Amino acid sequence: MKGWLRSDGRKGIRNVVAVAYLVECAHHVAREIAGVDRDGAHVIGFPGCFPNPYAQKMMERLCTHPNVGAVLIVSLGCESFNRFQLDQVVAATGRPVKTLVIQNTGGTRSSIAAGRDWVRAQVAELATAPQVPMAVSELVVGTVCGGSDGTSGITGNPAAGIAFDKLVAAGAACIFEETGELIGCEGIMADRAATPQLAHELRASVEKAARYYATLGYGSFASGNADGGLTTIEEKSLGAYMKSGQSPISGLIKPGDIPPKGGLYLMDVVPDGEVRFGFPNISDNAEIVEMMASGAHCTLFVTGRGSVVGSAISPVIKIAANPHMYARLSEDMDVNAGRVLEGAATLEQVGQEIFDLVCGLAEGGRSKSEELGHQEFILTYKTFEPIGPACLPV
């Protein structure tokens, strides 16, 4: 495996230019700028206008992600986002960074032209950057499941869990998430916690999610889940839980917290405090973005009903949970875990295949979503309190 060494010691498996817009008013310009090189430049951004510490932290983490080699910040000019701080944070890492203010640059056409010139130069420069050896232990890998059905919990999710166990055994950091889809599993997660104090925090995170959804009157359960054979949130939770594998749980983090070492981590994605910002993570891409902000080099995405999304910055590996969906959407799927249902493969074999694909991404391999040009990205308003010492006992 090889990667690009960053100033903080982390290594990236990609070396892209992030074109980061700071308000929805600048989104179109950013998208047109990145269009000059869709492989080398990826659009990320925050659509809101008023300040939000969560969004500021997320954008700072994403713009300094190990897969990012340079950053173009695209500002309208009057939004409340602190573009000066973001520029300084990126510059402090040694990455090339430029801030383009549309109100000062002449408008849409002029801003696009100036941005494209800068991006072209950076993509060319990054193409010559040397790579260094990279070990599996330096990887951070996330996992989500979306469009789940009755097969997700018996094929795709357990196979992803086996891949997680192999990655953790090799020293990698692995992140599973969506506490709103772990309701009913808090006890068995607590039994795997590294310390009693962490066990308490794991339980509390799921209880918070349950209260949040109860207040909203809507859980993380869609009609498509029912159509696919799931009947309750607890049943869905048991399937989602299987993505975590069987390794001890080393810590609890929140979006933007970077795992301090290898191990298995639960990400608490439900906002702290009173319910303020609506449903926390109905969108799979929001979950992927939050894990990227915590340093995930790539994400395992298990789906039973089918999904075609990918992500900016970090590759997504799509795992089909049943053979019928795989046959319909094979051009978007990287792994057919549905072979387990047909007796054509074991869970261990599919888990090994997923592990090999993760390693292959750092050896020049590309996922299906990358090849198709998928670069979905969602960042909304949330609020979080810092984690306490009990959350990271290791």
N, C-alpha and C positions, 0 to 999 in steps of 0.2 A: 504494500500500500504506500501511496505517496500523497503529500498534502502541501499546502502553502503555509509557511510559518508566519505567524503574526507577532507583534511586539509584546503581547501579553503571554506568549508561550503556547497559545492554542494553535491548532492547525486546521485549515479549511480543506474540504474536498472539492470545492468550487472556488472560482476567482472572478466574481462578477462585479459589475458596477451597479450599485443601488441608486435608482432615481427616486428620491423620497419627497413626495409632496406633503405639505403641512396643513392644507385645508382643501376641501372639495373644490373650491374655486380654481385651484391649481392642478387638479387631477388630469384634465384634458391635455394641458401643456406637457405634463410629465409623461403621459402615455405616448404622446407624439414624439417626444424626445427619445424615449426608450425604443421606439419603433425602428430607429436607425440600425439597431443590432439586437434582435429579439433573444438571441442566445447569450450575448454578453452583457446586456443591460436589463435589469428587472425593476418593475415599478412596485414600490411600497408606499404607504402613506396613511395619514390620519385625516378623516373628513371633517371633524368638528372644528369649531372656531374658538370657543372659550377654553381656557386652560384646564388641563387635567393631569395631575402628577403621574397617573398610571400611563397615559399615552406618551408623556415625555420620557419616562423610563423605558417604555417598550421601544420607542423609536431610537433611543440611544443604544439600547442593547442590540437592536436589529441592524443598525448602521455600523456597529462594530462587531457583528457576527463573524466568526472565522471564515465563512464562505464569501464574505464581501471584501473586495480589494480596493474599492474607491467609492466615493459617494458624491452625487449631485443633489443638493437640497433645492427644491423648487418651492418658493414662497410667493403668494400673491403680494404680500407686503403689509397688510393691515390685520392679519389674523393674530390671535393672542398666543399662538404657539411660540415658545422661546427658541427661535432659530439660531440666535447667537450662541446659546449654550450648546445646542446640538452640534453646531459647527466646531466649537471648541473641543467637545468630547471626542469627535471623530479625529480632528487634527492631532490631538494628544496621543493617539495611537500610531501616528506616522502615516496613516492612509491619506492619499490625495483627496481633498474635499473642496467643493466650490458651492457657494450659495447664489442662486439665481433668483432675483426679486422681479417678478413680472411687471409690477408698477413702475420699476426703474429701468426696465430693459426695452421698452417700446411696444409692449403688447404681445399678442399670441405668436404671430409669425416671427418676430424678432427674437423672442424668448426661445422658441423651438429651434431656430437656426443656431443661436449661441449655445444652447444646451447640447445639440447634436454634435457640434464641433468639439466640445469638451469631451463628450462621451466617446466619440470616435478615437480621440487621442488616448484616452485612458484604456479603452478596450485593447488597442494596439500595444500599449505599454504592458498591460497585464498579461498579454499573450506571450511575452518574453520572460516573465518572472520564473525563476527557478523553483523546482519542487524539492522537498526533503522527504526522507523516509518517515512513515507514519505507522504507528501500531494500533491494533484494535482497541487497546486500552485507552487511546486518546479520543475515541468516538463518543459522541452523545447521540442517543437514538430515542425518538419518541414513538408513541403508538396511539392511534385513535380507531374507533369503529363508527361507521355511519351507514345509513340505509340498512340497518340490521334486520335479520329475519331469524327464523327458527333454526337455521343451520349455522349462523355466525358463532354461536357459543359451543358448537361441537366440532367445528373444523378450523375456520380461519383464525378465531381468537385463540384457541389453545395452541395452534401452530405458531402464532406470533409470540405466545408466552414461552414456548420452547426456544424460539430464537432469542428472546430476551434472556433466558437462563444461560444460554451459550455465550451471549455477549457479556453478561455480568461476570460469568466465570472467567472470561478473558480480560476482565478489568475495565470494561466500558461502563459508562453511566447510562441508564435506561429510565425513561420517564413515561409513566402511564397517568391518565387524568380522568376528568369528568366525574367529580364526586357526586353530581346529580344522577349519574348512572351507576352508582355503587351503593345505592340505598338498599339496605338489607345485608350488605357484605361487610359492614364495619367491624363486626366481631371477628370474622376470619382474617381480616386484614390486621386487626390489632394483635392477633396471635402470632403474626409474622414480624411484628415490629422489633427493631433492634433493642429497644429499651421500653420499660413500662411507661415512661413519660411520653415517648413517641406514640405508643399505643393509644394513650389518651388523646393526643392531638389528631390522630387518624380518625378516631371515633367522632371527635368534635367537628371535624371538617365535613363528614357525611351528615351529621345532625344539622349543621348549618345549611347544607344544601337542601335537606328535607324541609326545613322551615322556610327557606327562600321560595321553593316551588309551591309550598302550601299557601304562602301569602299571595303569590301570583295566581293561584288556582289552576296551574298548568304544569305538569311534569315533563321530563325529557322523554316523552313517549309519543310517537307520531302514528298517524293512521297507517302509514306504510309498514310500520313494525307489526301492527295487528294483522294486516293483510298477509304478512310473511310468516304468521304463525305464533308470534309472541302474544302473551295475554296480560301480563302485569309488569310493572316497573321492576319488581323483585326478580322476575324471570329474566327480564332484559339485563338486569344488573349482574346476575350470575354469569351470563354469557360475556358481558363486557369485562368482568373481573378476570376472566381466563386469560386476557391479554397480558396480565402482569406476571405470568409464570409462577414459579414456586420459590424463587430466591427470597431471602430475608429482605424486609423493607428497611432501607438505610436512612430514609429521611422524608420529610414533607416540605415541599417548596411551593411558592406562588409564582405567577407569571413574571419572568424577568430574573428570577433567582437562578444562579448558575450552580449546578451540583459541584460540590467541592472536590469530589473524588469519584471513582467508580462505585457502582452499586445500583440499587433499584430505588426510585423515588416516585412518590405520589405527588401530582400537581393539583393543588386546590384552586380551581378556576372560578369558584363562586365568590362574588364580591363580599367584602366585610361591611359591617354596619347595617343600617336599615336598607330595605329594598328601595333602590333609587333608579336603576338604569334598565329595567326590563329584564327579559329572559337572558340568563348569563351566557350560555353557549349552545344555542340551538344549531348554529352553523358549525360544520366540521372544520371549515377553513379558519374560523376564529381560534379553535383549539390548536390547529397546526401552527398558527402565528405565535401563540403564547409559548408553545414548546420551542419554537425557533428562538424566541427572545431569551429562553433559558439555555441556548447554545446547541439545540438539536441540529446535527448535520443532515439528518434525513428522518423521515417519518414513515412508519408502517401503517397502512390504512386498510382495515378489514371491512368488507362490505358484502352483505347478502343479497340486497335488492339491486345493488349496482350504483356506481358513482363514477363520474368522469373527471373530477377535479384533481388538480395538482397543487403546486405552490410556487411562489417566487422564492428565490434565494436557496432553499433547501429541497432536494429531490423527495418525491413521494413514491413509495412502493405500494402498489395496489394489490390486495389479496382477495380473490374471489372465494366466498364461502361455499357456494354450491355450483355444481357443474352446468346447470341449465343457464344461470346468469352468465357464467364464464363464456358459454357458447355464444350468447347474444352480444356480449361486450368484450370479446377477447382482445380487440385492438386497444383497449384501455387497461387491461389487467396484466400484471406482471407474474402473478402466481395463481394457479388453480388449486386451491385447497379442497375444492369439491371432489377431487380425486379420492379423498379419504372415504367419502360416502359410497363411491363405486368400487372400493376395494383395490384401487389402482395404486395407492400410496398409503403409507402410515403417517401419523401425525409427526413422528420423529423425522421422517424423510422430508416432509414439507417444511418443518422447522429448520432443518439444515439448509434447505434450498433458500429460505428467507435470509438466514445468516450469511450464506454465500453471496446473495445479491447485495446485502448491505456492504460487505467487504468489497464487492466488485465496483460499487459506486466510487470508491476511493482508488480504483485502478483504471479509471477511464470509462466504466460502464455508465449507461444512461437508462433511467426508468422510462416506461411508456409515456407517462405524463410529460416528462421532459421532452421526449422526441416529438410529442404532439404540440408542444409550445404552451402547455397550461402553466399559468403563473398567477393563480387566484390569490387574493390577499384581502383580509378584513380586519380592521381594528376599530373598536368602538369605545365608548366610555365605560369605565369601571373604577372602583376604589378598593385599595387593599392596605391593611396594616402590615408592618414588617413581621417576619416570622421570629419566633423566640428560640432560645437555645435548645429547648426540648425537641424542636423540629429537625435539627441536624446533630444528633448525638455523636455521629462518627467524626 
